[in-house]
């Protein structure tokens, strides 16, 4: 069957690319990434330079550069949430029982 091609196997996403890649601490990585996306969108939306953003967040410019490039190893979830409050955003944490239909509990970050 010369004209027949093998179809690639498609695996649906779990909703967490870090978990799909089987990386350690996938939930934390996804949480940090989503918080960083929100921070970077605010900085861009307010047209802040890296120096101005650094002053506002009380960190140095190289840390803003790391944040802008999603190099998040040096940032805790708590610190990223603090950055959001420094950028005049409220951060709400809601704790609720997971649905029975889902196997495990999760951490979910959404931006309004």
MMTF fields as JSON, N, C-alpha, C and O atoms, coordinates in Angstrom:
{
  "mmtfVersion": "1.0.0",
  "mmtfProducer": "UNKNOWN",
  "numBonds": 447,
  "numAtoms": 448,
  "numGroups": 112,
  "numChains": 1,
  "numModels": 1,
  "chainsPerModel": [1],
  "groupsPerChain": [112],
  "chainIdList": ["A"],
  "bondAtomList": [4, 2, 8, 6, 12, 10, 16, 14, 20, 18, 24, 22, 28, 26, 32, 30, 36, 34, 40, 38, 44, 42, 48, 46, 52, 50, 56, 54, 60, 58, 64, 62, 68, 66, 72, 70, 76, 74, 80, 78, 84, 82, 88, 86, 92, 90, 96, 94, 100, 98, 104, 102, 108, 106, 112, 110, 116, 114, 120, 118, 124, 122, 128, 126, 132, 130, 136, 134, 140, 138, 144, 142, 148, 146, 152, 150, 156, 154, 160, 158, 164, 162, 168, 166, 172, 170, 176, 174, 180, 178, 184, 182, 188, 186, 192, 190, 196, 194, 200, 198, 204, 202, 208, 206, 212, 210, 216, 214, 220, 218, 224, 222, 228, 226, 232, 230, 236, 234, 240, 238, 244, 242, 248, 246, 252, 250, 256, 254, 260, 258, 264, 262, 268, 266, 272, 270, 276, 274, 280, 278, 284, 282, 288, 286, 292, 290, 296, 294, 300, 298, 304, 302, 308, 306, 312, 310, 316, 314, 320, 318, 324, 322, 328, 326, 332, 330, 336, 334, 340, 338, 344, 342, 348, 346, 352, 350, 356, 354, 360, 358, 364, 362, 368, 366, 372, 370, 376, 374, 380, 378, 384, 382, 388, 386, 392, 390, 396, 394, 400, 398, 404, 402, 408, 406, 412, 410, 416, 414, 420, 418, 424, 422, 428, 426, 432, 430, 436, 434, 440, 438, 444, 442],
  "bondOrderList": [1, 1, 1, 1, 1, 1, 1, 1, 1, 1, 1, 1, 1, 1, 1, 1, 1, 1, 1, 1, 1, 1, 1, 1, 1, 1, 1, 1, 1, 1, 1, 1, 1, 1, 1, 1, 1, 1, 1, 1, 1, 1, 1, 1, 1, 1, 1, 1, 1, 1, 1, 1, 1, 1, 1, 1, 1, 1, 1, 1, 1, 1, 1, 1, 1, 1, 1, 1, 1, 1, 1, 1, 1, 1, 1, 1, 1, 1, 1, 1, 1, 1, 1, 1, 1, 1, 1, 1, 1, 1, 1, 1, 1, 1, 1, 1, 1, 1, 1, 1, 1, 1, 1, 1, 1, 1, 1, 1, 1, 1, 1],
  "groupList": [{"groupName": "UNK", "atomNameList": ["N", "CA", "C", "O"], "elementList": ["N", "C", "C", "O"], "formalChargeList": [0, 0, 0, 0], "bondAtomList": [1, 0, 2, 1, 3, 2], "bondOrderList": [1, 1, 2], "singleLetterCode": "X", "chemCompType": "L-PEPTIDE LINKING"}],
  "groupTypeList": [0, 0, 0, 0, 0, 0, 0, 0, 0, 0, 0, 0, 0, 0, 0, 0, 0, 0, 0, 0, 0, 0, 0, 0, 0, 0, 0, 0, 0, 0, 0, 0, 0, 0, 0, 0, 0, 0, 0, 0, 0, 0, 0, 0, 0, 0, 0, 0, 0, 0, 0, 0, 0, 0, 0, 0, 0, 0, 0, 0, 0, 0, 0, 0, 0, 0, 0, 0, 0, 0, 0, 0, 0, 0, 0, 0, 0, 0, 0, 0, 0, 0, 0, 0, 0, 0, 0, 0, 0, 0, 0, 0, 0, 0, 0, 0, 0, 0, 0, 0, 0, 0, 0, 0, 0, 0, 0, 0, 0, 0, 0, 0],
  "groupIdList": [1, 2, 3, 4, 5, 6, 7, 8, 9, 10, 11, 12, 13, 14, 15, 16, 17, 18, 19, 20, 21, 22, 23, 24, 25, 26, 27, 28, 29, 30, 31, 32, 33, 34, 35, 36, 37, 38, 39, 40, 41, 42, 43, 44, 45, 46, 47, 48, 49, 50, 51, 52, 53, 54, 55, 56, 57, 58, 59, 60, 61, 62, 63, 64, 65, 66, 67, 68, 69, 70, 71, 72, 73, 74, 75, 76, 77, 78, 79, 80, 81, 82, 83, 84, 85, 86, 87, 88, 89, 90, 91, 92, 93, 94, 95, 96, 97, 98, 99, 100, 101, 102, 103, 104, 105, 106, 107, 108, 109, 110, 111, 112],
  "secStructList": [7, 6, 6, 7, 7, 7, 7, 7, 7, 7, 7, 7, 7, 7, 1, 7, 2, 2, 2, 2, 6, 6, 7, 6, 6, 2, 2, 2, 2, 2, 2, 2, 2, 2, 2, 2, 2, 2, 2, 2, 2, 2, 2, 2, 2, 6, 6, 7, 7, 2, 2, 2, 2, 2, 2, 2, 2, 6, 1, 7, 2, 2, 2, 2, 2, 2, 2, 2, 6, 6, 7, 7, 6, 6, 7, 7, 2, 2, 2, 2, 2, 2, 2, 2, 2, 2, 6, 6, 7, 7, 7, 7, 7, 7, 7, 7, 7, 7, 7, 6, 6, 1, 1, 1, 7, 7, 7, 7, 7, 7, 7, 7],
  "xCoordList": [0.844, 0.0, 0.887, 1.127, 1.362, 2.355, 1.843, 2.606, 0.598, 0.085, -0.405, -0.804, -0.387, -0.934, 0.107, 1.253, -0.286, 0.619, 0.189, -0.989, 1.17, 0.851, 0.284, 0.852, -0.813, -1.393, -0.662, -0.435, -0.286, 0.374, -0.608, -1.803, -0.094, -0.936, -1.175, -0.231, -2.406, -2.763, -3.247, -4.161, -2.607, -2.987, -3.627, -2.998, -4.843, -5.468, -4.723, -4.183, -4.708, -4.035, -4.824, -6.052, -4.086, -4.718, -5.133, -5.849, -4.681, -4.9, -3.677, -3.63, -2.688, -1.441, -0.29, 0.037, 0.31, 1.397, 2.559, 3.23, 2.806, 3.906, 3.627, 4.536, 2.379, 1.994, 2.051, 2.491, 1.605, 1.644, 3.073, 3.309, 4.029, 5.443, 6.084, 7.278, 5.264, 5.702, 6.844, 7.766, 6.769, 7.764, 7.412, 6.235, 8.422, 8.124, 7.471, 7.713, 6.661, 5.982, 5.166, 5.19, 4.455, 3.714, 2.667, 2.514, 1.955, 0.918, 1.54, 1.022, 2.655, 3.328, 3.857, 3.739, 4.433, 4.947, 3.83, 4.005, 2.69, 1.57, 1.044, 0.726, 0.953, 0.493, 1.417, 0.954, 2.72, 3.687, 3.575, 3.617, 3.434, 3.343, 2.108, 2.192, 0.982, -0.239, -0.148, -0.623, 0.462, 0.662, 1.605, 1.37, 2.664, 3.625, 2.983, 3.275, 2.118, 1.399, 0.605, 0.646, -0.112, -0.912, -0.021, -0.34, 1.086, 2.012, 2.562, 2.572, 3.02, 3.597, 2.568, 2.901, 1.316, 0.266, 0.011, -0.207, 0.04, -0.184, 0.971, 0.749, 2.188, 3.364, 3.32, 3.58, 2.993, 2.9, 1.747, 1.894, 0.612, -0.566, -0.351, -0.897, 0.445, 0.728, 1.947, 2.369, 2.504, 3.666, 4.82, 5.471, 5.053, 6.153, 7.442, 7.463, 8.505, 9.818, 10.232, 9.631, 11.245, 11.716, 12.202, 11.993, 12.842, 13.307, 12.123, 12.14, 11.1, 9.925, 9.201, 8.763, 9.078, 8.436, 9.246, 8.678, 10.562, 11.424, 11.225, 11.136, 11.155, 10.93, 9.576, 9.454, 8.568, 7.217, 7.137, 6.439, 7.86, 7.815, 8.913, 9.0, 9.749, 10.848, 11.812, 12.233, 12.142, 13.159, 14.084, 13.809, 15.18, 16.088, 15.662, 14.862, 16.215, 15.833, 16.114, 15.294, 17.252, 17.445, 16.336, 16.026, 15.744, 14.631, 13.381, 12.622, 13.175, 12.067, 12.305, 11.375, 13.549, 13.885, 13.607, 13.052, 13.991, 13.725, 12.225, 11.77, 11.459, 10.008, 9.41, 8.523, 9.894, 9.392, 9.686, 8.952, 10.762, 11.152, 10.729, 11.163, 9.882, 9.308, 10.364, 10.185, 11.457, 12.444, 12.035, 12.462, 11.219, 10.509, 11.07, 10.465, 12.213, 12.772, 13.021, 12.883, 13.383, 13.72, 12.534, 12.716, 11.337, 10.146, 9.212, 8.945, 8.721, 7.713, 6.33, 6.176, 5.349, 3.968, 3.57, 2.924, 3.955, 3.624, 4.213, 3.545, 5.45, 6.094, 5.407, 5.225, 5.027, 4.325, 2.972, 2.563, 2.28, 1.013, 1.251, 0.447, 2.351, 2.705, 2.937, 2.522, 3.593, 3.805, 2.464, 2.32, 1.489, 0.18, -0.473, -1.078, -0.36, -0.944, -0.183, -0.78, 1.127, 1.909, 1.494, 1.703, 0.908, 0.414, -1.08, -1.763, -1.575, -2.962, -3.989, -5.058, -3.666, -4.61, -4.942, -4.068, -6.197, -6.607, -6.304, -6.441, -5.899, -5.679, -6.614, -6.539, -7.49, -8.435, -8.084, -7.817, -8.085, -7.855, -9.142, -9.638, -9.679, -10.927, -10.611, -10.01, -11.014, -10.788, -12.142, -13.066, -12.237, -13.499, -13.209, -12.128, -14.191, -14.078, -14.034, -14.781, -13.157, -13.078, -14.292, -14.854, -14.707, -15.826, -15.452, -14.294, -16.414, -16.155, -15.732, -15.033, -16.162, -15.873, -14.394, -13.923, -13.659, -12.244, -11.393, -11.662, -10.365, -9.517, -8.769, -8.831, -8.071, -7.26, -7.636, -8.252, -7.259, -7.481, -6.472, -5.482, -6.709, -5.816, -5.727, -6.519, -4.756, -4.615, -4.926, -4.389, -5.778, -6.176, -6.048, -6.557, -5.369, -5.233, -5.949, -5.679, -6.876, -7.557, -7.459, -7.479, -7.353, -7.306, -8.645, -9.226, -9.125, -10.42, -10.244, -11.218],
  "yCoordList": [-1.174, 0.0, 1.235, 1.849, 1.578, 2.629, 4.009, 4.799, 4.333, 5.672, 5.911, 7.03, 4.917, 5.028, 5.588, 5.14, 6.543, 7.15, 6.74, 6.5, 6.665, 6.385, 7.637, 8.72, 7.5, 8.638, 8.814, 7.841, 10.064, 10.279, 10.059, 10.328, 9.573, 9.371, 10.721, 11.472, 11.024, 12.287, 11.995, 11.199, 12.664, 12.518, 13.821, 14.874, 13.786, 15.022, 15.595, 14.858, 16.917, 17.603, 17.447, 17.364, 17.412, 17.383, 18.787, 18.953, 19.797, 21.183, 21.769, 22.967, 20.932, 21.384, 20.81, 19.628, 21.659, 21.21, 20.626, 19.71, 21.147, 20.639, 19.206, 18.377, 18.922, 17.555, 16.649, 15.503, 17.165, 16.377, 15.982, 14.909, 16.863, 16.575, 15.787, 15.486, 15.459, 14.69, 15.377, 14.719, 16.704, 17.455, 17.436, 17.392, 17.469, 17.505, 18.841, 19.862, 18.818, 20.02, 20.724, 21.95, 19.949, 20.488, 21.52, 22.543, 21.271, 22.213, 23.558, 24.611, 23.515, 24.756, 25.496, 26.719, 24.767, 25.396, 26.086, 27.206, 25.422, 26.022, 27.25, 28.263, 27.163, 28.303, 29.493, 30.609, 29.261, 30.344, 30.94, 32.159, 30.082, 30.568, 31.45, 32.504, 31.032, 31.82, 33.148, 34.173, 33.133, 34.388, 35.302, 36.508, 34.739, 35.532, 36.122, 37.26, 35.362, 35.892, 37.123, 38.145, 37.036, 38.175, 39.371, 40.497, 39.136, 40.224, 40.87, 42.095, 40.053, 40.596, 41.36, 42.37, 40.891, 41.617, 42.983, 43.969, 43.035, 44.317, 45.272, 46.443, 44.78, 45.625, 46.16, 47.34, 45.298, 45.715, 46.692, 47.707, 46.385, 47.245, 48.635, 49.615, 48.717, 50.008, 50.671, 51.748, 50.023, 50.523, 50.89, 51.921, 50.028, 50.249, 49.708, 48.609, 50.471, 49.952, 48.922, 48.841, 48.151, 47.183, 47.892, 47.391, 49.042, 49.781, 50.29, 50.206, 50.816, 51.317, 50.161, 50.296, 49.041, 47.87, 47.376, 47.0, 47.376, 46.94, 47.825, 47.327, 49.13, 50.047, 49.77, 49.751, 49.556, 49.325, 48.033, 47.967, 46.994, 45.695, 45.54, 44.521, 46.568, 46.58, 45.406, 44.744, 45.177, 44.187, 44.821, 45.919, 44.144, 44.732, 44.382, 43.473, 45.124, 44.961, 43.559, 43.039, 42.912, 41.546, 40.574, 39.636, 40.788, 39.93, 40.191, 39.267, 41.443, 41.763, 41.079, 40.545, 41.095, 40.423, 38.919, 38.325, 38.311, 36.879, 36.617, 35.648, 37.465, 37.337, 37.486, 36.724, 38.457, 38.704, 37.536, 37.294, 36.82, 35.671, 34.34, 33.279, 34.396, 33.217, 32.271, 31.053, 32.849, 32.07, 32.245, 33.192, 31.341, 31.535, 30.744, 30.725, 30.091, 29.257, 30.046, 29.5, 31.315, 32.118, 32.814, 33.613, 32.524, 33.189, 32.171, 31.118, 32.483, 31.631, 32.098, 33.217, 31.252, 31.621, 32.814, 33.746, 32.781, 33.88, 35.206, 36.239, 35.173, 36.395, 36.925, 38.134, 36.037, 36.471, 37.093, 38.07, 36.537, 37.134, 38.51, 39.423, 38.658, 39.965, 40.982, 42.136, 40.558, 41.455, 41.93, 43.1, 41.037, 41.43, 42.479, 43.424, 42.33, 43.35, 44.669, 45.739, 44.605, 45.825, 46.51, 47.711, 45.747, 46.297, 46.626, 46.725, 46.791, 47.188, 46.155, 46.507, 44.9, 43.834, 43.078, 42.835, 42.709, 41.847, 40.404, 40.025, 39.617, 38.19, 37.473, 37.678, 36.635, 35.891, 34.411, 33.874, 33.768, 32.332, 31.698, 32.044, 30.773, 30.098, 28.627, 27.977, 28.117, 26.706, 26.014, 26.439, 24.935, 24.192, 22.711, 22.329, 21.894, 20.446, 20.152, 20.746, 19.234, 18.843, 18.013, 17.331, 18.056, 17.215, 15.737, 15.382, 14.887, 13.44, 12.9, 11.891, 13.58, 13.109, 13.266, 12.613, 14.134, 14.347, 13.524, 13.465, 12.885, 11.996, 12.722, 12.314, 13.784, 14.476, 15.931, 16.52, 16.504, 17.932, 18.708, 18.14, 19.984, 20.791, 22.201, 22.629, 22.911, 24.349, 25.012, 24.612, 26.012, 26.674, 28.176, 28.742, 28.813, 30.269, 30.784, 30.346, 31.725, 32.364, 33.858, 34.359, 34.573, 36.03, 36.568, 36.083, 37.566, 38.165, 39.17, 39.778],
  "zCoordList": [0.0, 0.0, 0.0, 1.039, -1.17, -1.321, -0.943, -0.387, -1.217, -0.967, 0.448, 0.771, 1.287, 2.636, 3.607, 3.621, 4.397, 5.388, 6.779, 7.044, 7.656, 9.063, 9.695, 9.554, 10.378, 11.084, 12.396, 13.116, 12.722, 14.013, 15.154, 15.027, 16.252, 17.425, 18.086, 18.33, 18.371, 19.001, 20.402, 20.615, 21.362, 22.757, 23.215, 23.109, 23.717, 24.182, 25.386, 26.211, 25.467, 26.566, 27.86, 27.861, 28.947, 30.268, 30.697, 31.685, 29.952, 30.352, 31.029, 31.309, 31.293, 31.911, 31.09, 31.194, 30.282, 29.399, 30.191, 29.717, 31.395, 32.215, 32.671, 32.718, 33.001, 33.368, 32.144, 32.233, 31.001, 29.768, 29.409, 28.852, 29.736, 29.487, 30.621, 30.593, 31.621, 32.798, 33.556, 34.039, 33.651, 34.402, 35.884, 36.24, 36.747, 38.187, 38.563, 37.92, 39.589, 40.102, 39.015, 38.906, 38.225, 37.086, 37.504, 36.838, 38.582, 39.04, 39.4, 39.027, 40.126, 40.516, 39.293, 39.207, 38.358, 37.136, 36.36, 35.88, 36.236, 35.519, 36.259, 35.636, 37.566, 38.365, 38.171, 37.936, 38.268, 38.068, 36.667, 36.499, 35.672, 34.292, 34.105, 33.476, 34.638, 34.482, 35.233, 34.743, 36.426, 37.157, 36.381, 36.294, 35.82, 35.051, 33.797, 33.429, 33.143, 31.972, 32.382, 31.696, 33.485, 33.959, 34.272, 33.892, 34.957, 35.312, 34.047, 33.927, 33.105, 31.874, 31.052, 30.431, 31.04, 30.316, 30.948, 30.244, 32.267, 32.959, 32.673, 32.363, 32.775, 32.512, 31.085, 30.851, 30.139, 28.737, 28.541, 27.861, 29.133, 29.004, 29.575, 29.068, 30.632, 31.246, 30.605, 31.025, 29.589, 28.849, 29.79, 29.625, 30.774, 31.708, 31.111, 30.557, 31.223, 30.844, 31.894, 32.964, 31.585, 32.579, 33.831, 34.936, 33.687, 34.868, 35.695, 36.923, 35.024, 35.749, 36.44, 37.582, 35.756, 36.36, 37.556, 38.581, 37.426, 38.53, 39.756, 40.878, 39.542, 40.674, 41.312, 42.537, 40.488, 41.004, 41.806, 42.818, 41.35, 42.023, 43.068, 43.753, 43.176, 44.167, 43.962, 44.91, 42.689, 42.333, 41.307, 40.823, 40.968, 39.988, 38.554, 38.33, 37.598, 36.197, 35.66, 34.904, 36.018, 35.515, 35.94, 35.205, 37.107, 37.526, 36.669, 36.381, 36.268, 35.355, 34.018, 33.413, 33.559, 32.303, 32.403, 31.479, 33.521, 33.722, 33.714, 33.107, 34.376, 34.421, 33.017, 32.631, 32.269, 30.915, 29.981, 29.023, 30.271, 29.45, 30.064, 29.615, 31.09, 31.746, 32.305, 32.316, 32.763, 33.528, 34.99, 35.65, 35.483, 36.745, 37.917, 38.989, 37.737, 38.807, 40.09, 41.184, 39.972, 41.142, 41.796, 42.715, 41.34, 41.859, 42.497, 41.919, 43.676, 44.308, 43.853, 43.365, 44.013, 43.715, 44.577, 44.098, 45.836, 46.746, 46.268, 46.313, 45.815, 45.34, 44.085, 43.943, 43.182, 41.974, 42.322, 41.696, 43.309, 43.751, 44.358, 44.171, 45.082, 45.65, 44.525, 44.639, 43.449, 42.303, 41.749, 41.393, 41.675, 41.163, 42.05, 41.544, 43.359, 44.239, 44.11, 44.234, 43.861, 43.641, 42.343, 42.176, 41.429, 40.166, 40.251, 39.231, 41.477, 41.749, 41.303, 40.804, 41.483, 41.178, 42.451, 43.284, 42.599, 43.694, 43.303, 42.14, 44.265, 44.06, 45.024, 46.235, 44.49, 45.312, 45.249, 44.174, 46.387, 46.458, 46.959, 48.031, 46.18, 46.53, 46.747, 45.892, 47.879, 48.199, 48.225, 48.919, 47.452, 47.414, 47.207, 46.758, 47.541, 47.358, 45.866, 45.088, 45.467, 44.054, 43.685, 44.542, 42.429, 42.015, 42.07, 41.853, 42.356, 42.41, 41.047, 40.956, 39.999, 38.646, 38.264, 37.333, 38.984, 38.685, 39.624, 40.824, 39.084, 39.863, 40.977, 42.137, 40.631, 41.633, 41.773, 40.884, 42.9, 43.112, 42.279, 41.818, 42.084, 41.25, 41.767, 42.607, 41.256, 41.482, 40.157, 39.125, 40.168, 38.935, 39.115, 40.083, 38.18, 38.179, 36.96, 35.842, 37.169, 36.058, 36.233, 37.357, 35.137, 35.183, 34.724, 33.753, 35.426, 35.064, 33.948, 33.506]
}
